[in-house]
Amino acid sequence: MLKAIINVIFLGAIVNMSNAQSANFCNEIKVYQFPEKFDEESRKELQSNISKLSLCGYDSIEIKLLQNSSFMGTLVNEVALKMLRSKKIESFTLSTVLEEFEIIRTDKSYQSKKEELLNYYIQNQKSVENQRVKEMSDVYPNSTTKFELNSKSKHKSILYFTNEKSLNSKSFENVVLKNENIAQLINENFAFYILQTHVLKMKTNSEEKRNQDLQIKLFETNVQPFLGILDKNGKVIGKIHYKLDVNNLYNELNKYK
């Protein structure tokens, strides 16, 4: 009898220790900070951290949801908008985004609908890029998706390099580039090019590869989102890196108009 009691106590101690270790690992995962600029390595790091969220009580469907760039982009956009409304711009951590996810998880119908939600976002991700470009075209009706090197223009040009897998690009477009004041400033003073680059399966002669090479050649960088400014003769006169700040971009663009 005493031996059985000791075994129960021992097993309880092991369970408690395991739970404590899981909690520690969970906290380590949640403090992951989203970089200002996503590249291939940082994307892999984010996906790796999300894959370990079972330690935080998330099941396989929820992990797949969070690994879906369309769904994650929606969460990030919501967090960004709330930060802007509160005028409290902070660093994005995985914990911050998961707090937004918790709002969805507390919905009464969530548990029965989450697999359906995952399937929706899987399908949505396939068409999200075309939809996003269409929305940008609505805001910038005179924009074009092709740029010819050495071409001259009646206006100074903005080359906007974006990336279909970049969460930062989605946030930047929805929060900053679709702002009415930004759109008016660009539409009235610049030729605007929306150039896709750096897709995962990129063919050597693809438009995306040519855009990527163009960005590296002209601006010596391969991060997205990125705005390159050219004068009427196609000479580089400015570089604007990603910053989720409407006023910052407005002030920067006014320097070049």
C-alpha positions in Angstrom: 0.0 0.0 0.0 2.8 2.4 1.0 4.6 1.5 -2.2 1.5 2.3 -4.3 1.1 5.7 -2.6 4.8 6.5 -3.2 4.4 5.6 -6.9 1.3 7.9 -7.2 3.2 10.7 -5.6 6.2 10.1 -7.8 4.0 10.0 -11.0 2.3 13.2 -9.8 5.6 14.9 -9.4 6.7 13.9 -12.9 3.4 15.2 -14.4 3.8 18.5 -12.6 7.4 18.8 -13.7 6.4 18.0 -17.3 3.6 20.6 -17.2 6.1 23.2 -15.8 8.6 22.5 -18.6 5.8 22.7 -21.2 4.7 26.1 -19.8 8.3 27.3 -19.9 8.7 26.2 -23.5 5.4 27.8 -24.4 6.5 31.1 -23.0 9.7 30.9 -24.9 7.8 30.4 -28.1 5.3 33.2 -27.5 8.0 35.8 -27.0 9.2 35.3 -30.6 9.3 38.8 -32.2 8.2 39.4 -35.7 11.1 41.0 -37.7 10.5 44.3 -39.4 11.5 42.7 -42.7 10.7 39.0 -43.5 13.2 37.0 -45.5 13.3 33.2 -46.2 15.1 32.4 -42.9 12.7 34.5 -40.7 9.7 32.9 -42.4 11.1 29.4 -41.6 11.7 30.5 -38.0 8.1 31.7 -37.6 6.7 28.5 -39.1 9.0 26.5 -36.8 7.7 28.4 -33.7 4.1 27.9 -34.8 4.7 24.2 -35.2 5.6 24.0 -31.5 2.4 25.6 -30.3 1.0 22.2 -29.2 3.0 22.9 -26.0 0.6 25.9 -25.5 -2.5 23.8 -25.9 -3.2 24.4 -29.6 -4.3 21.4 -31.7 -3.1 20.3 -35.1 -5.9 22.2 -37.0 -5.1 25.4 -35.1 -1.4 25.1 -35.9 -2.2 24.6 -39.6 -4.5 27.7 -39.4 -1.7 29.8 -37.9 0.8 28.5 -40.5 -1.5 29.6 -43.2 -0.2 33.0 -44.5 -3.7 34.2 -45.4 -5.1 33.6 -41.9 -2.0 34.9 -40.1 -2.0 38.0 -42.3 -5.6 38.6 -41.2 -4.6 38.4 -37.5 -1.6 40.6 -38.0 -3.7 43.2 -39.8 -6.2 43.3 -36.9 -3.4 43.8 -34.4 -1.8 46.5 -36.5 -5.1 48.4 -36.9 -5.8 48.2 -33.2 -2.3 49.6 -32.5 -2.9 52.5 -34.9 -6.3 53.3 -33.4 -4.8 53.3 -29.9 -1.7 55.2 -31.2 0.4 52.7 -29.4 2.8 51.1 -31.9 4.6 48.2 -30.3 6.7 45.3 -31.5 4.8 42.4 -32.9 5.3 39.2 -30.9 3.7 35.9 -31.4 2.0 36.4 -28.1 0.3 39.6 -29.4 -1.0 37.8 -32.4 -2.2 34.8 -30.4 -4.2 37.2 -28.2 -6.1 38.2 -31.3 -6.6 34.5 -32.1 -8.0 33.9 -28.7 -10.9 36.2 -29.6 -11.8 33.8 -32.4 -11.3 30.7 -30.2 -13.8 32.0 -27.5 -16.6 32.0 -30.1 -19.2 29.4 -29.2 -19.2 27.9 -32.7 -15.4 27.9 -33.1 -14.7 24.3 -32.1 -17.3 22.9 -34.5 -16.3 25.2 -37.3 -12.5 25.4 -37.1 -11.9 22.7 -39.6 -14.2 24.4 -42.0 -12.4 27.7 -41.2 -9.0 26.0 -42.1 -10.4 24.8 -45.4 -11.7 28.2 -46.2 -8.3 29.8 -45.6 -6.5 27.1 -47.6 -8.7 28.0 -50.6 -8.5 31.7 -49.8 -4.7 31.6 -49.8 -4.7 30.3 -53.4 -6.6 33.4 -54.6 -5.5 36.0 -52.0 -2.7 37.3 -54.2 -4.9 38.1 -57.1 -7.5 39.7 -54.8 -4.8 41.8 -53.0 -3.5 43.1 -56.4 -7.1 43.9 -57.5 -7.7 45.9 -54.3 -4.4 47.8 -54.8 -5.4 48.5 -58.4 -8.7 49.9 -57.1 -6.8 52.3 -54.9 -4.2 53.0 -57.6 -6.1 52.8 -60.9 -3.1 54.0 -63.0 -0.7 51.6 -61.5 1.0 48.9 -63.6 2.7 45.6 -62.7 5.5 45.8 -65.2 8.5 48.1 -65.3 11.0 48.5 -68.2 14.5 49.5 -67.2 15.9 52.7 -68.9 12.3 53.9 -69.6 11.5 57.6 -69.2 8.4 59.0 -67.6 6.4 62.2 -67.4 6.4 61.8 -63.6 8.8 60.5 -61.0 8.3 56.8 -60.4 7.6 54.7 -57.3 8.6 51.0 -57.7 6.8 49.1 -55.0 8.4 45.7 -54.5 6.1 43.3 -52.7 6.0 39.6 -51.9 2.9 37.3 -51.8 4.3 35.4 -48.7 5.2 38.6 -46.8 3.0 39.4 -43.8 4.7 42.8 -43.6 3.7 43.5 -47.2 0.0 42.7 -46.5 0.0 44.9 -43.4 1.8 47.7 -45.2 -0.7 47.7 -48.0 -3.8 47.5 -45.9 -2.7 49.9 -43.2 -0.4 52.4 -45.1 -0.7 52.2 -48.9 -4.5 52.1 -48.8 -4.7 55.2 -46.7 -6.6 57.9 -48.6 -3.9 60.6 -48.1 -1.1 58.3 -49.2 -3.1 57.1 -52.2 -3.9 60.7 -53.2 -0.3 61.8 -52.9 1.0 58.9 -55.0 -1.8 59.1 -57.6 -1.3 62.8 -58.2 2.5 63.0 -58.2 4.0 59.7 -59.3 3.9 56.8 -61.7 3.2 53.8 -59.5 4.5 50.2 -60.2 3.4 47.2 -58.2 6.1 44.6 -58.7 5.8 41.1 -57.3 8.9 39.3 -56.4 10.4 36.3 -54.4 7.7 33.7 -54.7 8.7 30.3 -53.4 8.7 28.5 -56.8 10.3 31.1 -59.0 11.1 30.3 -62.6 14.3 31.7 -64.0 12.6 33.8 -66.7 9.5 34.7 -64.7 8.3 38.2 -64.1 8.9 37.8 -60.4 12.5 36.8 -61.0 13.1 39.8 -63.3 11.5 42.1 -60.6 13.8 40.6 -57.9 16.9 41.1 -60.1 15.7 44.7 -60.8 15.4 45.5 -57.1 18.8 44.2 -56.4 20.4 46.0 -59.3 18.8 49.4 -58.7 18.5 49.5 -55.0 21.0 46.8 -53.7 18.4 45.1 -51.5 16.0 42.2 -51.7 13.6 42.8 -48.8 9.9 43.4 -49.1 7.9 45.6 -48.8 10.2 48.2 -50.3 9.6 51.5 -52.2 12.2 52.7 -54.6 12.0 56.3 -56.0 13.2 57.2 -59.5 13.4 60.6 -61.2 11.8 61.2 -64.7 14.9 59.8 -66.3 14.9 56.6 -64.3 17.7 57.6 -61.9 17.5 56.4 -58.3 16.7 59.3 -56.0 15.3 57.6 -52.9 14.8 54.3 -50.9 12.0 53.8 -48.4 12.1 50.7 -46.3 9.1 49.1 -44.5 7.7 51.0 -41.5 4.1 50.6 -40.4 3.5 54.3 -40.1 1.3 56.4 -42.4 2.8 59.8 -41.3 6.3 58.5 -41.9 5.6 57.5 -45.5 3.6 60.6 -46.2 6.5 62.8 -45.0 9.1 60.7 -47.0 7.1 60.8 -50.2 6.6 64.6 -50.0 10.4 64.9 -50.2 10.4 63.5 -53.7 7.2 64.8 -55.3 
